[in-house]
Amino acid sequence: MNAPLALIVDDEPDIRELLDITLSRMGVATELAGDVAGALQALSQTHFDLCLADMRLPDGNGIEIVRHVNAHHPEIPIAMITAHGNMDTAIEALKAGAFDFVSKPVELGVLRRLVETALRLREPGPDTAVDGSAEGTLLGRSPVLENLRRLIDKLARSQAPVFVTGESGTGKELAARLIHQRGPRSDKPFVAVNCGAIPAELMESELFGHVKGSFTGANAAKQGLFQAADGGTLFLDEVADLPLAMQVKLLRAIQEKRVRPVGATAETEIDVRLISATHKDMNGLVTDGQFRQDLYFRIHVIELAMPALREHREDIPLLSAHVLERIARLTGQAKPRLSDDAALALQAYAYPGNVRELENILERASALCEQGIIEVEDLGLSAAPAPSQEQHLPAGDADLESELARIERAMIRRALSETNWNRTAAASRLGLSPRSLRYRMQKLGLDEPG
């Protein structure tokens, strides 16, 4: 493989020289440009493996170069050089398609890691089956899943923070793992943490670590999850559950790329790709003051929306076959078979728990079925339409608002019933803020049990 070549775009000779010397010592050849016009001319004449561009240039700004590269040379990772502390500009660059950013004054350690990560994109990534049939990937041949896989491959080439949204059971962590595995950090750790499962009083220690004797019970120093993920990817699942006090510290860690372990006097530099996820209504939480708007703005640079299973029902047969094959391997028994009626029932079911619920249904049915054949009654789909019924709108003049209200009322009543009318717990289960749930209950006349 030939020595890599980088394009450096900056109107300050001192910065150009610093970047040139640093990259040369890394074995990277460079070509220099001082403005947007010079950069576009160089890009039209030469193939580069990396581009570093200043945001402010005499004849425009670096965003123009980012957009040009994404339109005409999408294989080239381009990193922005931004003013210190100007996170709005950095996020604008990432949203436009920049690979990453580095702030002035340029720290050479940060720059070297950025260059090393970007150049790893030259190496071929792991192959993925076209239909997603391999273990540990997204299963399905539907257009929805094909588009999702293409988007994941695109996101894997960037270092921008990704915010994964979707209902429970749609595979948000799987998507985060695929972004990591398909990207330049694949040989580094992928660390997943469920923010809702960590007690508030231990949150800072878990994320940032602590030194020995920093609090009662700290009998030894402990590495935090940020440090454990250094060089790789940190996945913050259910990030909406972070306490407000922790949100402030997380924001600073992301912006400064440093963390301070509990009880420590010095900060530790960190280099992580951040992916966050939740099934909750983040806009509602921000409006209600339960989640900081500035933190949401920082982690919600690029959104990846995971589709509900009902949005790609054509993948249910493939998913079912895969789950049943896995069950057969684990049990050492013959693969169970779905009867025709059971297959139709699975196709018609609503799946509020999505793929995870489908897996649970088939695992239970495999244990209950007789002679290796799964019948409708083995599935336990009491809420599912009969398999012979077609899915049509109500006969006559269909009132969309009334139908939606009926569905919403049933879902809320079910969540309240399953939580003994604990509104906070029911709101969490539905992905709503308590305030939003109260409003919907009043609107639908669900103020009292029954």
C-alpha positions as CSV (number, residue, x, y, z in Angstrom):
1,M,0.0,0.0,0.0
2,N,1.4,3.4,-1.0
3,A,2.2,6.0,1.7
4,P,-0.9,8.0,2.6
5,L,-1.3,11.5,1.3
6,A,-3.1,14.3,3.2
7,L,-4.4,17.7,2.0
8,I,-3.9,20.5,4.6
9,V,-6.1,23.6,4.1
10,D,-5.3,26.6,6.4
11,D,-4.5,30.2,5.7
12,E,-2.1,30.5,8.7
13,P,1.5,29.5,7.6
14,D,2.4,28.5,11.2
15,I,-0.5,26.1,11.4
16,R,0.2,24.6,8.0
17,E,3.8,24.1,9.0
18,L,2.9,22.5,12.3
19,L,0.4,20.1,10.6
20,D,2.9,19.4,7.8
21,I,5.7,18.5,10.3
22,T,3.5,16.4,12.5
23,L,2.0,14.3,9.6
24,S,5.4,13.9,7.9
25,R,6.8,12.4,11.1
26,M,3.9,9.9,11.0
27,G,4.9,8.9,7.4
28,V,2.1,10.9,5.8
29,A,2.9,13.0,2.8
30,T,1.1,16.3,2.5
31,E,-0.1,18.9,0.0
32,L,-0.9,22.4,1.3
33,A,-3.6,24.9,0.3
34,G,-4.4,28.3,1.8
35,D,-8.0,28.8,0.8
36,V,-11.2,27.1,-0.4
37,A,-10.3,27.7,-4.1
38,G,-6.9,26.1,-3.7
39,A,-8.4,23.1,-1.8
40,L,-11.0,22.4,-4.5
41,Q,-8.4,22.6,-7.2
42,A,-6.1,20.2,-5.4
43,L,-9.0,17.8,-4.8
44,S,-9.9,17.8,-8.5
45,Q,-6.3,16.9,-9.5
46,T,-5.1,14.5,-6.8
47,H,-6.5,11.6,-4.8
48,F,-6.0,12.1,-1.0
49,D,-6.4,9.7,1.9
50,L,-7.2,12.5,4.4
51,C,-8.1,16.2,4.5
52,L,-7.6,18.6,7.3
53,A,-9.4,22.0,6.8
54,D,-9.6,25.1,8.9
55,M,-13.1,26.4,9.4
56,R,-12.3,30.0,8.7
57,L,-10.7,30.7,5.3
58,P,-10.1,33.9,3.3
59,D,-12.6,33.0,0.6
60,G,-15.2,31.0,2.6
61,N,-15.3,28.4,5.3
62,G,-14.4,24.8,5.7
63,I,-18.0,23.7,5.5
64,E,-17.9,24.3,1.8
65,I,-15.0,21.9,1.5
66,V,-16.8,19.3,3.6
67,R,-19.9,19.4,1.4
68,H,-17.7,19.3,-1.8
69,V,-15.8,16.3,-0.5
70,N,-19.0,14.4,0.6
71,A,-20.6,15.1,-2.8
72,H,-17.6,14.3,-5.0
73,H,-15.1,12.3,-2.9
74,P,-17.0,10.5,-0.2
75,E,-14.2,8.1,0.4
76,I,-12.0,10.9,1.8
77,P,-12.3,11.5,5.6
78,I,-12.2,15.2,6.2
79,A,-11.6,16.7,9.7
80,M,-12.3,20.3,10.7
81,I,-10.0,22.6,12.6
82,T,-12.2,24.8,14.8
83,A,-11.7,27.6,17.3
84,H,-11.3,26.5,20.9
85,G,-14.6,26.0,22.7
86,N,-16.7,26.7,19.6
87,M,-18.8,23.5,19.8
88,D,-21.6,24.9,17.6
89,T,-19.2,25.2,14.7
90,A,-17.8,21.7,15.4
91,I,-21.3,20.2,15.4
92,E,-22.2,22.0,12.2
93,A,-19.2,20.5,10.6
94,L,-20.1,17.0,11.8
95,K,-23.7,17.3,10.6
96,A,-22.4,18.4,7.2
97,G,-20.4,15.2,7.0
98,A,-17.0,15.9,8.6
99,F,-15.2,12.8,9.9
100,D,-14.1,14.6,13.1
101,F,-12.8,17.9,14.4
102,V,-9.8,19.2,16.3
103,S,-9.7,22.5,18.2
104,K,-7.1,25.3,18.2
105,P,-4.6,25.4,19.7
106,V,-4.0,22.0,18.1
107,E,-2.9,19.4,20.6
108,L,-0.5,17.1,18.8
109,G,-1.6,14.0,20.7
110,V,-5.2,14.6,19.7
111,L,-4.2,15.3,16.1
112,R,-2.1,12.1,15.9
113,R,-4.9,9.9,17.1
114,L,-7.4,11.6,14.7
115,V,-5.0,10.9,11.8
116,E,-4.4,7.3,12.8
117,T,-8.1,6.7,13.1
118,A,-8.9,8.3,9.8
119,L,-6.1,6.4,7.9
120,R,-7.5,3.1,9.2
121,L,-10.5,3.7,6.8
122,R,-8.1,2.8,4.0
123,E,-8.1,-0.8,5.3
124,P,-11.0,-3.0,4.0
125,G,-13.7,-3.5,6.5
126,P,-15.5,-6.8,7.4
127,D,-17.9,-8.2,4.8
128,T,-21.6,-8.3,5.7
129,A,-24.1,-10.7,4.1
130,V,-26.4,-8.9,1.7
131,D,-29.5,-10.2,3.6
132,G,-27.9,-9.7,7.0
133,S,-28.1,-13.5,7.6
134,A,-24.8,-13.6,9.5
135,E,-24.8,-13.8,13.3
136,G,-24.4,-10.5,15.0
137,T,-25.9,-8.4,12.2
138,L,-29.3,-7.0,11.2
139,L,-31.5,-9.7,9.8
140,G,-33.8,-8.9,6.9
141,R,-34.1,-8.5,3.1
142,S,-36.7,-5.7,3.2
143,P,-35.9,-2.3,1.7
144,V,-36.2,-0.8,5.2
145,L,-33.4,-3.1,6.5
146,E,-31.2,-2.6,3.4
147,N,-31.4,1.2,3.8
148,L,-30.6,0.8,7.5
149,R,-27.5,-1.3,6.7
150,R,-26.3,1.3,4.1
151,L,-26.7,4.1,6.7
152,I,-24.8,2.2,9.3
153,D,-21.9,1.7,6.9
154,K,-21.9,5.4,6.2
155,L,-22.0,6.3,9.9
156,A,-19.2,3.9,10.6
157,R,-16.8,6.0,8.5
158,S,-17.5,9.1,10.7
159,Q,-16.6,9.9,14.3
160,A,-19.6,12.1,14.9
161,P,-21.7,11.3,17.9
162,V,-24.7,9.1,16.9
163,F,-28.1,9.1,18.7
164,V,-30.0,5.9,18.1
165,T,-33.8,6.1,18.6
166,G,-36.5,3.5,18.4
167,E,-38.9,1.5,20.4
168,S,-37.8,-1.1,22.9
169,G,-36.6,-4.3,21.3
170,T,-35.7,-2.8,17.9
171,G,-31.9,-3.6,18.2
172,K,-30.4,-0.2,19.2
173,E,-27.4,-1.8,20.8
174,L,-26.9,-4.1,17.9
175,A,-26.8,-1.1,15.6
176,A,-24.3,0.6,17.8
177,R,-22.1,-2.5,17.7
178,L,-22.3,-2.6,14.0
179,I,-21.2,1.0,13.6
180,H,-18.2,0.2,15.8
181,Q,-17.4,-3.0,14.0
182,R,-17.6,-1.5,10.5
183,G,-15.5,1.5,11.5
184,P,-11.8,2.4,12.1
185,R,-12.1,1.7,15.8
186,S,-13.1,-2.0,15.4
187,D,-9.9,-3.3,16.9
188,K,-10.5,-1.2,20.1
189,P,-13.0,-1.8,22.9
190,F,-16.8,-1.5,22.5
191,V,-18.1,-0.6,26.0
192,A,-21.9,-0.6,26.5
193,V,-23.5,0.8,29.7
194,N,-27.2,1.0,30.6
195,C,-27.5,4.4,32.3
196,G,-30.8,3.4,33.8
197,A,-29.3,0.4,35.7
198,I,-26.6,2.4,37.6
199,P,-27.6,3.9,41.0
200,A,-27.3,7.7,40.8
201,E,-24.7,7.8,43.7
202,L,-22.4,5.5,41.7
203,M,-22.8,7.0,38.3
204,E,-19.8,9.3,38.4
205,S,-17.5,6.6,39.6
206,E,-18.8,4.1,37.0
207,L,-18.3,6.5,34.1
208,F,-15.1,8.3,35.2
209,G,-13.5,6.0,37.7
210,H,-12.1,6.8,41.1
211,V,-8.9,6.9,43.1
212,K,-8.2,4.8,46.2
213,G,-9.7,6.3,49.3
214,S,-11.9,8.9,47.4
215,F,-15.0,7.8,49.3
216,T,-16.1,5.1,51.8
217,G,-15.6,1.7,50.3
218,A,-13.1,2.9,47.6
219,N,-10.5,0.4,48.8
220,A,-8.7,0.4,45.4
221,A,-8.5,2.7,42.4
222,K,-11.0,1.9,39.7
223,Q,-11.0,2.6,36.0
224,G,-14.1,4.2,34.6
225,L,-16.1,3.2,31.5
226,F,-14.7,6.2,29.5
227,Q,-11.2,5.0,30.2
228,A,-12.1,1.4,29.4
229,A,-13.4,2.5,26.0
230,D,-10.4,4.6,25.2
231,G,-9.6,4.4,21.5
232,G,-12.9,2.6,20.9
233,T,-16.6,3.3,21.3
234,L,-18.7,4.0,24.4
235,F,-22.4,3.2,24.0
236,L,-24.7,5.0,26.5
237,D,-28.0,3.1,26.4
238,E,-31.0,4.7,28.0
239,V,-29.1,8.0,28.2
240,A,-32.4,9.7,29.1
241,D,-32.1,8.2,32.6
242,L,-29.0,10.1,33.5
243,P,-29.5,12.4,36.6
244,L,-29.3,16.1,35.8
245,A,-26.1,16.5,38.0
246,M,-24.4,13.8,35.9
247,Q,-25.6,15.4,32.7
248,V,-23.5,18.4,33.4
249,K,-20.3,16.3,34.0
250,L,-20.9,14.2,30.9
251,L,-21.3,17.4,28.8
252,R,-17.9,18.7,30.0
253,A,-16.2,15.3,29.4
254,I,-17.5,15.2,25.8
255,Q,-16.5,18.8,25.0
256,E,-13.1,18.7,26.7
257,K,-12.3,15.0,25.8
258,R,-11.1,14.6,29.3
259,V,-12.4,13.1,32.5
260,R,-11.5,13.5,36.1
261,P,-11.8,10.4,38.3
262,V,-13.6,10.9,41.6
263,G,-11.0,12.1,44.1
264,A,-8.3,12.8,41.5
265,T,-6.5,16.1,41.2
266,A,-5.7,15.8,37.5
267,E,-7.8,15.0,34.4
268,T,-7.3,12.0,32.1
269,E,-7.4,12.5,28.3
270,I,-9.9,10.2,26.6
271,D,-10.5,9.3,22.9
272,V,-13.9,7.7,22.4
273,R,-16.6,7.5,19.8
274,L,-19.8,8.2,21.6
275,I,-23.1,6.5,20.6
276,S,-26.2,7.1,22.7
277,A,-29.7,5.6,22.6
278,T,-33.1,5.8,24.2
279,H,-36.7,4.7,23.5
280,K,-38.0,7.8,25.3
281,D,-39.3,11.1,23.9
282,M,-36.2,13.3,24.3
283,N,-37.8,16.5,23.0
284,G,-40.4,16.1,25.7
285,L,-37.8,15.5,28.4
286,V,-35.9,18.6,27.2
287,T,-39.1,20.7,27.3
288,D,-39.9,19.4,30.8
289,G,-36.5,20.3,32.0
290,Q,-35.5,16.7,32.7
291,F,-32.7,16.6,30.2
292,R,-30.2,19.4,29.4
293,Q,-30.8,20.9,26.0
294,D,-27.0,21.6,25.5
295,L,-26.1,17.9,26.2
296,Y,-28.9,16.7,23.9
297,F,-27.6,19.0,21.2
298,R,-24.1,17.6,21.7
299,I,-25.0,13.9,21.6
300,H,-27.7,14.2,18.9
301,V,-25.4,15.1,16.1
302,I,-26.6,12.4,13.7
303,E,-29.8,10.4,14.4
304,L,-30.2,6.7,13.5
305,A,-33.9,5.7,13.7
306,M,-34.4,2.0,14.2
307,P,-37.6,0.8,12.5
308,A,-40.3,-1.1,14.4
309,L,-40.9,-4.7,13.3
310,R,-44.4,-3.8,12.1
311,E,-42.6,-1.5,9.5
312,H,-40.9,-4.4,7.8
313,R,-43.2,-7.3,8.4
314,E,-41.8,-9.1,5.3
315,D,-38.7,-9.9,7.3
316,I,-40.7,-11.9,10.0
317,P,-40.4,-15.3,8.2
318,L,-36.6,-14.8,8.0
319,L,-36.3,-13.6,11.5
320,S,-38.5,-16.5,12.8
321,A,-36.4,-19.1,10.9
322,H,-33.2,-17.7,12.4
323,V,-34.5,-17.7,15.9
324,L,-35.8,-21.3,15.6
325,E,-32.4,-22.4,14.2
326,R,-30.7,-20.8,17.2
327,I,-33.1,-22.5,19.6
328,A,-32.4,-25.9,17.9
329,R,-28.6,-25.4,18.3
330,L,-28.9,-24.4,21.9
331,T,-31.2,-27.3,22.9
332,G,-29.6,-29.9,20.6
333,Q,-33.0,-30.9,19.3
334,A,-34.6,-30.7,15.9
335,K,-35.6,-27.3,14.7
336,P,-39.3,-26.6,15.5
337,R,-41.6,-25.9,12.6
338,L,-44.3,-23.3,12.4
339,S,-47.8,-24.5,11.2
340,D,-49.3,-22.4,8.4
341,D,-51.8,-20.8,10.8
342,A,-49.0,-20.0,13.3
343,A,-46.9,-18.4,10.6
344,L,-49.9,-16.2,9.6
345,A,-50.5,-15.3,13.2
346,L,-46.9,-14.1,13.6
347,Q,-47.3,-12.1,10.4
348,A,-50.4,-10.3,11.7
349,Y,-49.2,-9.6,15.3
350,A,-48.5,-6.0,16.3
351,Y,-45.2,-6.6,18.3
352,P,-45.1,-3.8,20.8
353,G,-41.8,-5.4,22.0
354,N,-40.5,-5.7,18.4
355,V,-37.8,-8.2,17.5
356,R,-37.0,-9.0,21.1
357,E,-40.7,-9.9,21.7
358,L,-40.7,-12.1,18.6
359,E,-37.7,-14.0,20.0
360,N,-39.4,-14.4,23.4
361,I,-42.6,-15.7,21.7
362,L,-40.7,-18.3,19.7
363,E,-38.6,-19.4,22.7
364,R,-41.8,-20.0,24.8
365,A,-43.6,-21.6,21.9
366,S,-40.7,-24.0,21.2
367,A,-40.9,-25.2,24.8
368,L,-44.7,-25.7,24.7
369,C,-45.2,-27.2,21.3
370,E,-45.7,-30.9,20.7
371,Q,-44.0,-33.1,18.1
372,G,-41.9,-30.2,17.0
373,I,-44.8,-28.2,15.4
374,I,-45.7,-24.8,16.7
375,E,-49.4,-24.1,16.6
376,V,-51.2,-20.8,17.1
377,E,-52.1,-21.6,20.7
378,D,-48.5,-22.2,21.5
379,L,-47.7,-18.6,20.6
380,G,-49.8,-17.1,23.3
381,L,-50.8,-14.1,21.1
382,S,-54.1,-13.2,22.8
383,A,-54.0,-9.7,21.4
384,A,-53.2,-10.8,17.9
385,P,-55.8,-10.8,15.2
386,A,-57.0,-14.2,14.0
387,P,-54.7,-15.4,11.2
388,S,-57.5,-15.6,8.7
389,Q,-58.4,-11.9,9.1
390,E,-56.9,-9.4,6.7
391,Q,-55.6,-6.2,8.1
392,H,-58.0,-3.5,6.8
393,L,-59.3,-0.2,8.1
394,P,-62.7,-0.4,9.9
395,A,-65.6,-0.9,7.5
396,G,-67.7,2.1,6.6
397,D,-66.5,5.7,7.1
398,A,-63.2,5.2,9.0
399,D,-62.6,8.0,11.5
400,L,-58.8,8.1,11.8
401,E,-58.8,10.3,14.9
402,S,-61.2,8.0,16.8
403,E,-59.2,4.9,15.8
404,L,-55.9,6.4,16.9
405,A,-57.5,7.5,20.2
406,R,-58.8,4.0,20.7
407,I,-55.4,2.5,20.2
408,E,-53.7,5.1,22.4
409,R,-56.3,4.6,25.2
410,A,-55.7,0.8,25.1
411,M,-51.9,1.1,25.3
412,I,-52.1,3.6,28.2
413,R,-54.6,1.5,30.1
414,R,-52.5,-1.6,29.6
415,A,-49.3,0.2,30.8
416,L,-51.1,1.5,33.8
417,S,-52.7,-1.8,34.6
418,E,-49.3,-3.6,34.4
419,T,-47.7,-1.0,36.8
420,N,-50.6,-0.9,39.3
421,W,-51.4,2.6,38.2
422,N,-48.0,3.9,39.0
423,R,-48.0,6.8,36.5
424,T,-44.3,7.4,36.6
425,A,-43.6,3.7,35.8
426,A,-46.3,3.6,33.2
427,A,-44.9,6.8,31.5
428,S,-41.4,5.2,31.4
429,R,-42.8,2.0,29.9
430,L,-44.5,4.1,27.2
431,G,-41.5,6.3,26.5
432,L,-43.3,9.4,27.7
433,S,-42.6,12.0,30.3
434,P,-44.9,11.9,33.3
435,R,-46.3,15.3,32.3
436,S,-47.0,14.1,28.8
437,L,-48.8,11.0,30.2
438,R,-50.9,13.1,32.5
439,Y,-52.0,15.3,29.6
440,R,-52.9,12.3,27.4
441,M,-54.8,10.6,30.3
442,Q,-56.9,13.8,30.8
443,K,-57.5,14.1,27.1
444,L,-58.7,10.4,26.9
445,G,-60.6,10.4,30.1
446,L,-58.4,8.0,31.9
447,D,-58.0,9.8,35.2
448,E,-59.1,6.9,37.5
449,P,-58.6,3.1,37.4
450,G,-61.2,1.4,35.4
